[in-house]
Amino acid sequence: MRCIEKPGVKMSNPFKYTTVAAMIFLLSNSALAKDNKDNIEILLKELNSQIKDLKSQVNESNSRINLLEKELQRKSNTETQVTKVSQGNTSGNSEISSTKPTENEKKWVSVGDVKGTIKIPGTNTSIGIGGYVKTDVIYNSVSAGNGRLGDQVLVPSQIPVGGAPGEHSQITFNAKESRLWFKSFTPSSWGDINTYVEMDFYGNPGTYTFVPRLRHAYGTLGNLLAGQTWSTFLNVAALADHLDLGISSGSVGQFHPMVRWTQPFKLSEIPMELQLAAEIPKSIIWVDQKFDPTSTVKSGSKDPNTDAYFTIPNSDRYPDLVARLNFNPEWGSLSLMGMGRQIRYTNSTGIVREEWGGSFGVAGKVKTFGLDNIRFMGHYGSSHARYMMINGTFADASIDSEGSFDLSTYFGGMLSYQHWWNKSWHSSLTYGIAQADYPAYVNPVLTHRAQDVHVNLLWSPITPAMLGVEYLYATRELIDGRDGDLNRVQFSAKYSF
């Protein structure tokens, strides 16, 4: 028999062939030496046993060879099928694999390339899932009104003014800030392909209505980002560490769909970045109803506690253009921002008003002693009203009864100091201010200035858990001089996963 040598096939032991030959030799000599029938029978029995063993091993080897040949044929057929699929693919997907995952790759999940991720079996993509559960118990000195967001987070435009009626000493519970996120990382010849999606439950302003809200949904390929995330006009490192999700009156902070390019470089060995972005345009405008009766604003309203002053026209032609220069030295982070955007108003009657405005800002985080740090923001201009705070506290522009179109001027700032008492306890003290200067003809019940002070004490006995208490004092002043204030105490429990 011709013996085919295959990997993993155990060949017959040569020693056994030698044994058989030796027995035949002994048998022959024994027969010549003496005619001993008993000895011959014994030797024949032994020889027969050895032959049976040899046949058994040959059969086993042949079975293994047949199995290997079938496996090789199956793999060959699989490769042929995948190659045909790849050649016939018209979707532009060049990532189709030319081989199937092995049994081990199908079965085992391995650690991903990025901390906290795992790899999808049979691929080079690492994925991670996480988030946290956060419960807030909030006491408000005065309520913003039934079903309004201002009872849950800081919304300066919803602080009652002028002795307006409202529920006093109000308490509420909610878990809307709880978050869930998903991320992925895939290396490629064009650069890393990364994605990130995050949501919370602030999709409806009602206190006891929980609707998912998309916060982030973006992907990056190398230096190019596309999707929704924090505006490029914001340095996230400068945001104060608050329990209140409404950040501060003097902060900027919005989630915008955008396309952004980030170019890292070094200057005198200091890491730097230049970011250029085109972001979604959106104008918030106050319109006198004598000029445009179709406007939805309440130009003559005497109620300073309604949000129905502004209109948001669907007439934008150009994206908001934002640039940011980031310095990242060892002592912290510093950013310089600039923005140019067109404010435009049209309606079905053919009215058109448009004007270009610009704004600039500075923001950063500076390390001081130990883990302590200072965080700050400052911004000024005529085009970033909707970037400043949530829920339309200020308008980008105004139109009077004769059709005059004027951009408003804004400034704002925030200063926060974070102090670490030890590795488990830390506090932040924050002051923020924002102000808008309108033309004289606008409704005097619009918000002119908003200010706030936050102070908190947070405890993290272990990394995934945080308990804290925060006091907030905020004020709102109207153009006509009336004002109102809000005292809030908030307790929060946060558990990350």
VEXMISE-603036 format. One record per residue (C-alpha): x negated, z negated, y negated; residue in three letters; residue number from 1. Coordinates in steps of 0.05 Angstrom, whole numbers, plus 5000, padded with zeros to 4 digits. Example, Ala and Ser with C-alpha at 12.3 -4.5 7.8 and 13.67 -1.06 7.14 Angstrom:
<zamis>
[zami [4754,4844,5090],ALA,1]
[zami [4727,4857,5021],SER,2]
</zamis>
This chain:
<zamis>
[zami [5000,5000,5000],MET,1]
[zami [4976,5017,4930],ARG,2]
[zami [4974,4952,4889],CYS,3]
[zami [4997,4960,4816],ILE,4]
[zami [4967,4908,4771],GLU,5]
[zami [5016,4883,4719],LYS,6]
[zami [5011,4826,4669],PRO,7]
[zami [5039,4763,4698],GLY,8]
[zami [5038,4788,4772],VAL,9]
[zami [5000,4743,4819],LYS,10]
[zami [4959,4785,4868],MET,11]
[zami [4948,4765,4942],SER,12]
[zami [4890,4718,4956],ASN,13]
[zami [4829,4756,4985],PRO,14]
[zami [4811,4694,5025],PHE,15]
[zami [4871,4705,5069],LYS,16]
[zami [4848,4776,5087],TYR,17]
[zami [4780,4748,5105],THR,18]
[zami [4814,4696,5150],THR,19]
[zami [4852,4750,5188],VAL,20]
[zami [4789,4790,5199],ALA,21]
[zami [4752,4729,5223],ALA,22]
[zami [4807,4713,5273],MET,23]
[zami [4806,4785,5300],ILE,24]
[zami [4731,4779,5308],PHE,25]
[zami [4737,4712,5344],LEU,26]
[zami [4792,4741,5388],LEU,27]
[zami [4748,4798,5410],SER,28]
[zami [4690,4753,5425],ASN,29]
[zami [4733,4704,5461],SER,30]
[zami [4763,4760,5505],ALA,31]
[zami [4694,4784,5522],LEU,32]
[zami [4668,4714,5535],ALA,33]
[zami [4724,4692,5580],LYS,34]
[zami [4793,4712,5599],ASP,35]
[zami [4830,4652,5571],ASN,36]
[zami [4903,4669,5565],LYS,37]
[zami [4921,4606,5529],ASP,38]
[zami [4869,4617,5474],ASN,39]
[zami [4893,4688,5463],ILE,40]
[zami [4965,4666,5456],GLU,41]
[zami [4946,4614,5405],ILE,42]
[zami [4906,4663,5364],LEU,43]
[zami [4962,4715,5366],LEU,44]
[zami [5012,4665,5341],LYS,45]
[zami [4966,4647,5283],GLU,46]
[zami [4955,4720,5267],LEU,47]
[zami [5030,4733,5267],ASN,48]
[zami [5042,4675,5219],SER,49]
[zami [4989,4702,5171],GLN,50]
[zami [5020,4771,5172],ILE,51]
[zami [5089,4742,5155],LYS,52]
[zami [5058,4705,5095],ASP,53]
[zami [5025,4770,5071],LEU,54]
[zami [5091,4808,5075],LYS,55]
[zami [5127,4753,5036],SER,56]
[zami [5075,4755,4980],GLN,57]
[zami [5078,4831,4977],VAL,58]
[zami [5154,4828,4971],ASN,59]
[zami [5149,4776,4915],GLU,60]
[zami [5098,4818,4878],SER,61]
[zami [5141,4880,4883],ASN,62]
[zami [5201,4842,4856],SER,63]
[zami [5162,4819,4795],ARG,64]
[zami [5136,4889,4783],ILE,65]
[zami [5208,4916,4784],ASN,66]
[zami [5231,4863,4734],LEU,67]
[zami [5173,4879,4687],LEU,68]
[zami [5187,4954,4691],GLU,69]
[zami [5261,4941,4674],LYS,70]
[zami [5241,4897,4614],GLU,71]
[zami [5193,4950,4588],LEU,72]
[zami [5247,5003,4594],GLN,73]
[zami [5298,4959,4557],ARG,74]
[zami [5250,4947,4499],LYS,75]
[zami [5234,5021,4496],SER,76]
[zami [5308,5038,4492],ASN,77]
[zami [5318,4985,4437],THR,78]
[zami [5261,5013,4394],GLU,79]
[zami [5290,5083,4401],THR,80]
[zami [5359,5060,4378],GLN,81]
[zami [5333,5021,4318],VAL,82]
[zami [5289,5080,4297],THR,83]
[zami [5351,5125,4298],LYS,84]
[zami [5390,5075,4255],VAL,85]
[zami [5332,5071,4205],SER,86]
[zami [5327,5147,4201],GLN,87]
[zami [5402,5155,4193],GLY,88]
[zami [5410,5099,4141],ASN,89]
[zami [5435,5126,4074],THR,90]
[zami [5447,5060,4037],SER,91]
[zami [5376,5056,4009],GLY,92]
[zami [5361,4993,4050],ASN,93]
[zami [5288,4999,4070],SER,94]
[zami [5285,4929,4100],GLU,95]
[zami [5314,4948,4169],ILE,96]
[zami [5266,4922,4223],SER,97]
[zami [5237,4969,4275],SER,98]
[zami [5238,4916,4329],THR,99]
[zami [5288,4863,4351],LYS,100]
[zami [5273,4789,4344],PRO,101]
[zami [5243,4758,4406],THR,102]
[zami [5281,4705,4445],GLU,103]
[zami [5240,4650,4412],ASN,104]
[zami [5255,4678,4343],GLU,105]
[zami [5329,4678,4359],LYS,106]
[zami [5328,4607,4383],LYS,107]
[zami [5283,4569,4337],TRP,108]
[zami [5290,4554,4262],VAL,109]
[zami [5224,4544,4226],SER,110]
[zami [5204,4511,4160],VAL,111]
[zami [5211,4558,4100],GLY,112]
[zami [5157,4581,4053],ASP,113]
[zami [5184,4536,3997],VAL,114]
[zami [5193,4461,4003],LYS,115]
[zami [5263,4441,4024],GLY,116]
[zami [5280,4508,4056],THR,117]
[zami [5285,4537,4126],ILE,118]
[zami [5273,4608,4150],LYS,119]
[zami [5329,4652,4175],ILE,120]
[zami [5309,4666,4247],PRO,121]
[zami [5280,4736,4255],GLY,122]
[zami [5269,4746,4180],THR,123]
[zami [5219,4726,4126],ASN,124]
[zami [5274,4697,4081],THR,125]
[zami [5274,4623,4066],SER,126]
[zami [5340,4590,4046],ILE,127]
[zami [5359,4522,4018],GLY,128]
[zami [5425,4486,4004],ILE,129]
[zami [5433,4423,3963],GLY,130]
[zami [5470,4389,3906],GLY,131]
[zami [5498,4321,3889],TYR,132]
[zami [5561,4281,3884],VAL,133]
[zami [5572,4247,3817],LYS,134]
[zami [5629,4201,3798],THR,135]
[zami [5641,4182,3725],ASP,136]
[zami [5682,4123,3700],VAL,137]
[zami [5695,4134,3625],ILE,138]
[zami [5724,4089,3572],TYR,139]
[zami [5743,4124,3506],ASN,140]
[zami [5762,4087,3443],SER,141]
[zami [5810,4144,3427],VAL,142]
[zami [5835,4201,3471],SER,143]
[zami [5824,4274,3452],ALA,144]
[zami [5893,4290,3479],GLY,145]
[zami [5928,4304,3544],ASN,146]
[zami [5891,4353,3589],GLY,147]
[zami [5833,4363,3541],ARG,148]
[zami [5759,4367,3559],LEU,149]
[zami [5739,4319,3504],GLY,150]
[zami [5762,4260,3546],ASP,151]
[zami [5709,4277,3599],GLN,152]
[zami [5649,4303,3560],VAL,153]
[zami [5628,4304,3487],LEU,154]
[zami [5666,4359,3450],VAL,155]
[zami [5658,4346,3375],PRO,156]
[zami [5715,4392,3355],SER,157]
[zami [5764,4348,3395],GLN,158]
[zami [5747,4281,3362],ILE,159]
[zami [5812,4260,3326],PRO,160]
[zami [5804,4253,3250],VAL,161]
[zami [5845,4227,3191],GLY,162]
[zami [5881,4173,3230],GLY,163]
[zami [5911,4224,3277],ALA,164]
[zami [5954,4192,3332],PRO,165]
[zami [5922,4187,3400],GLY,166]
[zami [5918,4142,3461],GLU,167]
[zami [5870,4085,3446],HIS,168]
[zami [5827,4046,3496],SER,169]
[zami [5835,4101,3548],GLN,170]
[zami [5800,4100,3616],ILE,171]
[zami [5791,4157,3664],THR,172]
[zami [5755,4173,3730],PHE,173]
[zami [5729,4240,3752],ASN,174]
[zami [5679,4273,3798],ALA,175]
[zami [5678,4342,3765],LYS,176]
[zami [5603,4343,3753],GLU,177]
[zami [5590,4343,3828],SER,178]
[zami [5549,4405,3844],ARG,179]
[zami [5532,4451,3901],LEU,180]
[zami [5474,4501,3899],TRP,181]
[zami [5445,4554,3945],PHE,182]
[zami [5377,4588,3938],LYS,183]
[zami [5335,4639,3975],SER,184]
[zami [5264,4664,3974],PHE,185]
[zami [5240,4730,4003],THR,186]
[zami [5170,4759,3994],PRO,187]
[zami [5164,4834,3984],SER,188]
[zami [5113,4886,3963],SER,189]
[zami [5147,4888,3894],TRP,190]
[zami [5142,4813,3884],GLY,191]
[zami [5183,4754,3908],ASP,192]
[zami [5258,4764,3912],ILE,193]
[zami [5292,4698,3894],ASN,194]
[zami [5366,4681,3884],THR,195]
[zami [5401,4618,3859],TYR,196]
[zami [5476,4601,3856],VAL,197]
[zami [5504,4535,3829],GLU,198]
[zami [5574,4510,3813],MET,199]
[zami [5610,4448,3791],ASP,200]
[zami [5684,4432,3782],PHE,201]
[zami [5696,4439,3706],TYR,202]
[zami [5735,4504,3713],GLY,203]
[zami [5797,4472,3683],ASN,204]
[zami [5796,4423,3624],PRO,205]
[zami [5852,4381,3653],GLY,206]
[zami [5829,4310,3668],THR,207]
[zami [5856,4311,3739],TYR,208]
[zami [5849,4385,3755],THR,209]
[zami [5788,4404,3796],PHE,210]
[zami [5771,4479,3794],VAL,211]
[zami [5703,4507,3814],PRO,212]
[zami [5662,4534,3756],ARG,213]
[zami [5602,4580,3762],LEU,214]
[zami [5541,4552,3726],ARG,215]
[zami [5484,4595,3752],HIS,216]
[zami [5484,4660,3792],ALA,217]
[zami [5421,4700,3784],TYR,218]
[zami [5366,4735,3821],GLY,219]
[zami [5293,4750,3805],THR,220]
[zami [5247,4805,3828],LEU,221]
[zami [5177,4788,3805],GLY,222]
[zami [5183,4778,3729],ASN,223]
[zami [5253,4808,3722],LEU,224]
[zami [5315,4763,3721],LEU,225]
[zami [5387,4788,3723],ALA,226]
[zami [5449,4745,3726],GLY,227]
[zami [5478,4683,3694],GLN,228]
[zami [5436,4623,3674],THR,229]
[zami [5415,4581,3613],TRP,230]
[zami [5408,4623,3550],SER,231]
[zami [5337,4645,3532],THR,232]
[zami [5349,4610,3465],PHE,233]
[zami [5344,4543,3501],LEU,234]
[zami [5282,4508,3528],ASN,235]
[zami [5313,4469,3586],VAL,236]
[zami [5255,4419,3587],ALA,237]
[zami [5278,4395,3518],ALA,238]
[zami [5348,4374,3540],LEU,239]
[zami [5359,4299,3534],ALA,240]
[zami [5371,4258,3598],ASP,241]
[zami [5444,4238,3590],HIS,242]
[zami [5500,4217,3636],LEU,243]
[zami [5548,4255,3590],ASP,244]
[zami [5548,4329,3608],LEU,245]
[zami [5565,4349,3537],GLY,246]
[zami [5491,4340,3518],ILE,247]
[zami [5485,4328,3443],SER,248]
[zami [5516,4356,3379],SER,249]
[zami [5448,4383,3356],GLY,250]
[zami [5431,4417,3421],SER,251]
[zami [5439,4489,3442],VAL,252]
[zami [5460,4501,3513],GLY,253]
[zami [5503,4556,3543],GLN,254]
[zami [5505,4595,3609],PHE,255]
[zami [5501,4670,3594],HIS,256]
[zami [5499,4733,3637],PRO,257]
[zami [5434,4769,3618],MET,258]
[zami [5375,4812,3636],VAL,259]
[zami [5309,4778,3621],ARG,260]
[zami [5235,4795,3629],TRP,261]
[zami [5183,4739,3632],THR,262]
[zami [5110,4756,3620],GLN,263]
[zami [5061,4700,3635],PRO,264]
[zami [4992,4700,3603],PHE,265]
[zami [4938,4651,3579],LYS,266]
[zami [4912,4636,3509],LEU,267]
[zami [4848,4594,3507],SER,268]
[zami [4863,4574,3579],GLU,269]
[zami [4932,4547,3560],ILE,270]
[zami [4989,4576,3604],PRO,271]
[zami [5040,4614,3562],MET,272]
[zami [5100,4659,3572],GLU,273]
[zami [5135,4712,3531],LEU,274]
[zami [5209,4721,3548],GLN,275]
[zami [5252,4779,3523],LEU,276]
[zami [5326,4781,3539],ALA,277]
[zami [5390,4820,3528],ALA,278]
[zami [5448,4771,3533],GLU,279]
[zami [5524,4777,3534],ILE,280]
[zami [5553,4786,3463],PRO,281]
[zami [5613,4744,3441],LYS,282]
[zami [5637,4731,3370],SER,283]
[zami [5678,4673,3346],ILE,284]
[zami [5712,4689,3279],ILE,285]
[zami [5760,4654,3231],TRP,286]
[zami [5809,4704,3201],VAL,287]
[zami [5858,4693,3144],ASP,288]
[zami [5927,4714,3169],GLN,289]
[zami [5943,4744,3101],LYS,290]
[zami [5891,4796,3116],PHE,291]
[zami [5909,4805,3190],ASP,292]
[zami [5977,4779,3212],PRO,293]
[zami [5960,4799,3284],THR,294]
[zami [5907,4745,3287],SER,295]
[zami [5922,4687,3333],THR,296]
[zami [5890,4636,3287],VAL,297]
[zami [5930,4584,3250],LYS,298]
[zami [5901,4595,3181],SER,299]
[zami [5951,4551,3146],GLY,300]
[zami [5952,4495,3197],SER,301]
[zami [5948,4425,3171],LYS,302]
[zami [5932,4395,3239],ASP,303]
[zami [5857,4382,3243],PRO,304]
[zami [5861,4366,3317],ASN,305]
[zami [5879,4435,3345],THR,306]
[zami [5829,4486,3371],ASP,307]
[zami [5873,4546,3353],ALA,308]
[zami [5834,4567,3291],TYR,309]
[zami [5788,4620,3318],PHE,310]
[zami [5796,4688,3349],THR,311]
[zami [5748,4721,3398],ILE,312]
[zami [5752,4797,3389],PRO,313]
[zami [5735,4844,3446],ASN,314]
[zami [5696,4893,3403],SER,315]
[zami [5622,4879,3416],ASP,316]
[zami [5576,4939,3417],ARG,317]
[zami [5506,4910,3424],TYR,318]
[zami [5478,4855,3467],PRO,319]
[zami [5449,4792,3436],ASP,320]
[zami [5374,4801,3432],LEU,321]
[zami [5333,4738,3444],VAL,322]
[zami [5258,4725,3448],ALA,323]
[zami [5222,4661,3466],ARG,324]
[zami [5149,4642,3468],LEU,325]
[zami [5131,4584,3514],ASN,326]
[zami [5069,4541,3509],PHE,327]
[zami [5056,4498,3571],ASN,328]
[zami [4995,4453,3558],PRO,329]
[zami [4981,4391,3599],GLU,330]
[zami [5014,4346,3547],TRP,331]
[zami [5083,4379,3554],GLY,332]
[zami [5123,4441,3535],SER,333]
[zami [5135,4477,3469],LEU,334]
[zami [5178,4538,3453],SER,335]
[zami [5191,4582,3393],LEU,336]
[zami [5256,4622,3395],MET,337]
[zami [5285,4680,3355],GLY,338]
[zami [5351,4716,3359],MET,339]
[zami [5385,4777,3329],GLY,340]
[zami [5458,4794,3341],ARG,341]
[zami [5515,4834,3312],GLN,342]
[zami [5580,4798,3294],ILE,343]
[zami [5637,4848,3297],ARG,344]
[zami [5713,4845,3288],TYR,345]
[zami [5765,4898,3302],THR,346]
[zami [5839,4900,3320],ASN,347]
[zami [5894,4949,3339],SER,348]
[zami [5910,4966,3266],THR,349]
[zami [5841,4997,3256],GLY,350]
[zami [5809,4940,3218],ILE,351]
[zami [5733,4938,3228],VAL,352]
[zami [5684,4887,3202],ARG,353]
[zami [5612,4879,3225],GLU,354]
[zami [5547,4846,3204],GLU,355]
[zami [5479,4831,3235],TRP,356]
[zami [5452,4760,3233],GLY,357]
[zami [5390,4723,3257],GLY,358]
[zami [5369,4654,3278],SER,359]
[zami [5306,4618,3299],PHE,360]
[zami [5289,4552,3332],GLY,361]
[zami [5236,4506,3361],VAL,362]
[zami [5242,4459,3421],ALA,363]
[zami [5197,4420,3466],GLY,364]
[zami [5179,4359,3508],LYS,365]
[zami [5117,4318,3493],VAL,366]
[zami [5087,4265,3538],LYS,367]
[zami [5070,4199,3504],THR,368]
[zami [5051,4137,3544],PHE,369]
[zami [5055,4134,3620],GLY,370]
[zami [5119,4171,3640],LEU,371]
[zami [5150,4165,3570],ASP,372]
[zami [5164,4228,3531],ASN,373]
[zami [5196,4256,3468],ILE,374]
[zami [5245,4314,3471],ARG,375]
[zami [5268,4353,3410],PHE,376]
[zami [5304,4415,3385],MET,377]
[zami [5314,4446,3316],GLY,378]
[zami [5350,4511,3299],HIS,379]
[zami [5374,4547,3237],TYR,380]
[zami [5407,4614,3222],GLY,381]
[zami [5470,4656,3216],SER,382]
[zami [5483,4681,3286],SER,383]
[zami [5481,4625,3337],HIS,384]
[zami [5546,4585,3326],ALA,385]
[zami [5571,4597,3397],ARG,386]
[zami [5503,4577,3425],TYR,387]
[zami [5505,4508,3393],MET,388]
[zami [5560,4471,3430],MET,389]
[zami [5616,4481,3479],ILE,390]
[zami [5689,4495,3461],ASN,391]
[zami [5680,4532,3395],GLY,392]
[zami [5663,4476,3346],THR,393]
[zami [5639,4528,3295],PHE,394]
[zami [5655,4601,3278],ALA,395]
[zami [5603,4657,3272],ASP,396]
[zami [5637,4689,3212],ALA,397]
[zami [5699,4688,3168],SER,398]
[zami [5747,4740,3138],ILE,399]
[zami [5786,4723,3075],ASP,400]
[zami [5854,4750,3052],SER,401]
[zami [5821,4809,3017],GLU,402]
[zami [5779,4829,3077],GLY,403]
[zami [5712,4800,3056],SER,404]
[zami [5669,4788,3117],PHE,405]
[zami [5618,4731,3112],ASP,406]
[zami [5571,4702,3164],LEU,407]
[zami [5565,4626,3165],SER,408]
[zami [5500,4588,3162],THR,409]
[zami [5484,4533,3212],TYR,410]
[zami [5430,4483,3227],PHE,411]
[zami [5423,4431,3281],GLY,412]
[zami [5373,4384,3312],GLY,413]
[zami [5364,4334,3368],MET,414]
[zami [5312,4280,3379],LEU,415]
[zami [5308,4239,3442],SER,416]
[zami [5258,4187,3469],TYR,417]
[zami [5256,4172,3543],GLN,418]
[zami [5224,4106,3564],HIS,419]
[zami [5208,4085,3635],TRP,420]
[zami [5212,4010,3645],TRP,421]
[zami [5182,4020,3715],ASN,422]
[zami [5186,4072,3770],LYS,423]
[zami [5260,4056,3783],SER,424]
[zami [5288,4041,3714],TRP,425]
[zami [5289,4086,3652],HIS,426]
[zami [5327,4095,3587],SER,427]
[zami [5339,4149,3534],SER,428]
[zami [5356,4141,3461],LEU,429]
[zami [5382,4206,3429],THR,430]
[zami [5406,4227,3360],TYR,431]
[zami [5438,4295,3346],GLY,432]
[zami [5467,4330,3286],ILE,433]
[zami [5499,4399,3274],ALA,434]
[zami [5528,4428,3210],GLN,435]
[zami [5562,4493,3189],ALA,436]
[zami [5567,4519,3117],ASP,437]
[zami [5627,4564,3108],TYR,438]
[zami [5652,4605,3049],PRO,439]
[zami [5699,4568,3002],ALA,440]
[zami [5762,4606,3026],TYR,441]
[zami [5764,4581,3098],VAL,442]
[zami [5814,4531,3123],ASN,443]
[zami [5788,4462,3100],PRO,444]
[zami [5808,4430,3167],VAL,445]
[zami [5750,4465,3202],LEU,446]
[zami [5693,4421,3227],THR,447]
[zami [5636,4416,3176],HIS,448]
[zami [5589,4367,3210],ARG,449]
[zami [5582,4331,3277],ALA,450]
[zami [5534,4274,3295],GLN,451]
[zami [5523,4230,3356],ASP,452]
[zami [5479,4175,3385],VAL,453]
[zami [5468,4164,3460],HIS,454]
[zami [5434,4105,3493],VAL,455]
[zami [5432,4092,3568],ASN,456]
[zami [5401,4053,3624],LEU,457]
[zami [5391,4089,3691],LEU,458]
[zami [5369,4059,3758],TRP,459]
[zami [5342,4099,3817],SER,460]
[zami [5326,4051,3874],PRO,461]
[zami [5311,4111,3918],ILE,462]
[zami [5302,4184,3899],THR,463]
[zami [5370,4211,3923],PRO,464]
[zami [5411,4157,3888],ALA,465]
[zami [5422,4140,3815],MET,466]
[zami [5467,4088,3780],LEU,467]
[zami [5473,4085,3705],GLY,468]
[zami [5511,4064,3644],VAL,469]
[zami [5513,4099,3576],GLU,470]
[zami [5540,4085,3507],TYR,471]
[zami [5560,4143,3461],LEU,472]
[zami [5579,4140,3387],TYR,473]
[zami [5600,4207,3357],ALA,474]
[zami [5630,4227,3290],THR,475]
[zami [5663,4290,3263],ARG,476]
[zami [5673,4309,3190],GLU,477]
[zami [5719,4364,3164],LEU,478]
[zami [5707,4409,3105],ILE,479]
[zami [5761,4371,3066],ASP,480]
[zami [5722,4305,3076],GLY,481]
[zami [5766,4272,3129],ARG,482]
[zami [5729,4245,3188],ASP,483]
[zami [5737,4209,3255],GLY,484]
[zami [5694,4175,3306],ASP,485]
[zami [5691,4163,3381],LEU,486]
[zami [5662,4104,3419],ASN,487]
[zami [5651,4117,3493],ARG,488]
[zami [5623,4076,3551],VAL,489]
[zami [5608,4114,3615],GLN,490]
[zami [5587,4089,3683],PHE,491]
[zami [5561,4140,3733],SER,492]
[zami [5540,4140,3806],ALA,493]
[zami [5502,4200,3832],LYS,494]
[zami [5481,4215,3904],TYR,495]
[zami [5438,4277,3917],SER,496]
[zami [5431,4316,3982],PHE,497]
</zamis>
